[in-house]
C-alpha cells in the first residue's frame, strides 16, 4: 500500500510542478495531462518494485562481507581506518579551497561583517553565526591586515569540522557493519560531489546549520536503531543537546522545526530514554534562548526582519494586487500602504518575494495581526487560485527533480541559473576564473549546460534527493527498520518548513545532499539497521 501511496503522491506533485514550471499558474488538467499522471504513477510503482528487487540482490551479494567484530567500535581498532578517511576529506576539500581561495564568502556574509565591524548588528541574520564568523575574521585581520586570510581561516576551520563530522559518520557506518566498498563510495560522494563541497567551503550560516543537523540526525539514528549504544555511551545524550542548541542558533526558524520534532522524538524513543530526552530537549531550548538573548543584548542588536515569517502571505497578497487591483477597497489599500508604499507592492515577482517584502514593516503586522488577516482572508476568498499559484511558484523548485534554479537570473552574478553564489564578497576578493577549479564551480553555479545534461542533471537538484530519500525510508520501513525511517523525521520537517521560504534557493535545503549516503546504506543493507540493536544486546550479554 505504501508503494501505491508514494507513486500517486509523487506523480501528482510532479504533474503540479510541471504545470507551474511551464505556465506559471495552475489550470484544470486536460485529458492528456490526466493520462500522463496515470502513466507516471504506474511507471513509478513498477520502478519502485524493480529498484527494490535490484537493491535486494546487490545488498545480498555485498552482505556476504558483513561480519560481527566485537571490537570494531573500539578506538584502537578504528584509528587505523579513520585517519586516512579524515586526511582524504581534508585533501579533497583543501584542493578546491586552494582553487577558490579564500573560499565562498557569500550569501550576505559581506553585509554581516560590515554591520558587525560598525557595531550596527541586527537580528536579520542569526547572531550566533555573525558573532562567531566575524570575530574570527576580524581577529585574523587585526593580526595580519589581510581580510582574505581571515576569511580563509574561518572557512578552513569549517572545512576541518566537516571532515571530522564525515569521519564520524564513517565510524558509525562501520558500527552498523556496512561493507567497506560501500563506505568508500559514500566517502567519495561526500568528498567529491560538488554540491556538498560547495557548502563545506561556504561561509553561509546554512553550512554550519547543515553540519549541526547532520550530527544531530546521526545521534537520532543511533537512538532509534541501536538504543543500547546510549547505555554504553551516555555522552551521546549530551551530543544531542549540543547539536540541537547549535542548529537552532544557526537558523532563525530552527527553533520551530525542533519544537515540532520533539513530540515525534519522545514517541519514537524507548520508554527508558524518554525522560532524559525531554530534559535534554528542554535544556537545549533554554540554552538557545539564553545564548540568543545574550547576543542580542551584548551586541546591542536591533530587532528586525519580522516580515520574513510572512514572506509567502505577502507574496500572495502581492500577486492578487498586481493581477486584480480593482478588488481592493479603499480600506484595503490604506492597510497595504501602512505596510509599504503601493509602488513597492508592484515589485511582485513570480519566483522571488525578496523585493516585495524587503521594505515591509513587520512590526505593523505583529501589532495588529487581525487587520492583516482581515485583508488576507478577504483576498483569499476572492482569489484562492492566485494564492496557490503564488505559494507554489516560490517553492516548487525545491521539490521538483526537473527544476532549473533561475529565480535570481539577471541579478548580479547569476548568468543563466542561480544554483550557487560561487564568488567572494567584499571585504574579501579573488580572481574569478583564474584556474580550472574555479571555472568548473562557476559553470555548475551559474551556467546552464551542466543542468541540461540528460538524466545526469537530476543529481544537482535537491528535489531528486528528496524523493529518493522518501522512497528509501519507505523501502527500509517495509524491510523491518522503522527506526531508520523515523530517524529522518527532523530532516523532512525542516524541508516542509522551507516551503514557506521567500524563494527557491538550493542552500535552504542543501542538507538533503548530506544525508544521501545514509539513504543508500539503508536501501542496500536494511538488515544492518533493523538488527543492529539485537546484535548489540547479544554482544553485551556475551561480554
Residue, then its C-alpha position, 0 to 999 in steps of 0.5 A: x500500500x505504501x508503494x501505491x501511496x508514494x507513486x500517486x503522491x509523487x506523480x501528482x506533485x510532479x504533474x503540479x510542478x510541471x504545470x507551474x514550471x511551464x505556465x506559471x499558474x495552475x489550470x484544470x488538467x486536460x485529458x492528456x495531462x490526466x493520462x500522463x499522471x496515470x502513466x507516471x504513477x504506474x511507471x513509478x510503482x513498477x520502478x519502485x518494485x524493480x529498484x527494490x528487487x535490484x537493491x535486494x540482490x546487490x545488498x545480498x551479494x555485498x552482505x556476504x562481507x558483513x561480519x560481527x567484530x566485537x571490537x570494531x567500535x573500539x578506538x584502537x581498532x578504528x584509528x587505523x581506518x579513520x585517519x586516512x578517511x579524515x586526511x582524504x576529506x581534508x585533501x579533497x576539500x583543501x584542493x578546491x579551497x586552494x582553487x577558490x581561495x579564500x573560499x565562498x564568502x557569500x550569501x550576505x556574509x559581506x553585509x554581516x561583517x560590515x554591520x558587525x565591524x560598525x557595531x550596527x548588528x541586527x537580528x536579520x541574520x542569526x547572531x550566533x553565526x555573525x558573532x562567531x564568523x566575524x570575530x574570527x575574521x576580524x581577529x585574523x585581520x587585526x593580526x595580519x591586515x589581510x581580510x582574505x586570510x581571515x576569511x580563509x581561516x574561518x572557512x578552513x576551520x569549517x572545512x576541518x569540522x566537516x571532515x571530522x563530522x564525515x569521519x564520524x559518520x564513517x565510524x558509525x557506518x562501520x558500527x552498523x557493519x556496512x561493507x567497506x566498498x560501500x563506505x568508500x563510495x559514500x566517502x567519495x560522494x561526500x568528498x567529491x560531489x560538488x554540491x556538498x563541497x560547495x557548502x563545506x567551503x561556504x561561509x553561509x550560516x546554512x553550512x554550519x546549520x547543515x553540519x549541526x543537523x547532520x550530527x544531530x540526525x546521526x545521534x537520532x539514528x543511533x537512538x532509534x536503531x541501536x538504543x543500547x549504544x546510549x547505555x554504553x555511551x551516555x555522552x551521546x545524550x549530551x551530543x544531542x543537546x549540543x547539536x540541537x542548541x547549535x542548529x537552532x542558533x544557526x537558523x532563525x526558524x530552527x527553533x520551530x522545526x525542533x519544537x515540532x520534532x520533539x513530540x515525534x522524538x519522545x514517541x519514537x524513543x524507548x520508554x527508558x530514554x524518554x525522560x532524559x530526552x525531554x530534559x535534554x530537549x528542554x535544556x537545549x531550548x533554554x540554552x538557545x534562548x539564553x545564548x540568543x538573548x545574550x547576543x542580542x543584548x551584548x551586541x546591542x542588536x536591533x530587532x528586525x526582519x519580522x516580515x520574513x515569517x510572512x514572506x509567502x502571505x505577502x507574496x500572495x497578497x502581492x500577486x492578487x494586487x498586481x493581477x486584480x487591483x480593482x478588488x481592493x477597497x479603499x480600506x484595503x489599500x490604506x492597510x497595504x500602504x501602512x505596510x509599504x508604499x503601493x509602488x513597492x507592492x508592484x515589485x511582485x515577482x513570480x519566483x522571488x518575494x525578496x523585493x516585495x517584502x524587503x521594505x515591509x514593516x513587520x512590526x505593523x503586522x505583529x501589532x495588529x495581526x487581525x487587520x492583516x488577516x482581515x485583508x488576507x482572508x478577504x483576498x483569499x476568498x476572492x482569489x484562492x487560485x492566485x494564492x496557490x499559484x503564488x505559494x507554489x511558484x516560490x517553492x516548487x523548485x525545491x521539490x521538483x527533480x526537473x527544476x532549473x534554479x533561475x529565480x535570481x537570473x539577471x541579478x548580479x552574478x547569476x548568468x543563466x541559473x542561480x544554483x550557487x553564489x560561487x564568488x567572494x564578497x567584499x571585504x574579501x576578493x579573488x580572481x574569478x576564473x583564474x584556474x580550472x577549479x574555479x571555472x568548473x564551480x562557476x559553470x555548475x553555479x551559474x551556467x546552464x549546460x551542466x543542468x541540461x545534461x540528460x538524466x545526469x542533471x537530476x543529481x544537482x537538484x535537491x528535489x531528486x534527493x528528496x524523493x529518493x530519500x522518501x522512497x528509501x525510508x519507505x523501502x527500509x520501513x517495509x524491510x523491518x527498520x522503522x527506526x531508520x525511517x523515523x530517524x529522518x523525521x527532523x530532516x523532512x520537517x525542516x524541508x516542509x518548513x522551507x516551503x514557506x521560504x521567500x524563494x527557491x534557493x538550493x542552500x535552504x535545503x542543501x542538507x538533503x545532499x548530506x544525508x544521501x549516503x545514509x539513504x543508500x546504506x539503508x536501501x542496500x543493507x536494511x538488515x544492518x539497521x533493523x538488527x543492529x540493536x539485537x546484535x548489540x544486546x547479544x554482544x553485551x550479554x556475551x561480554 
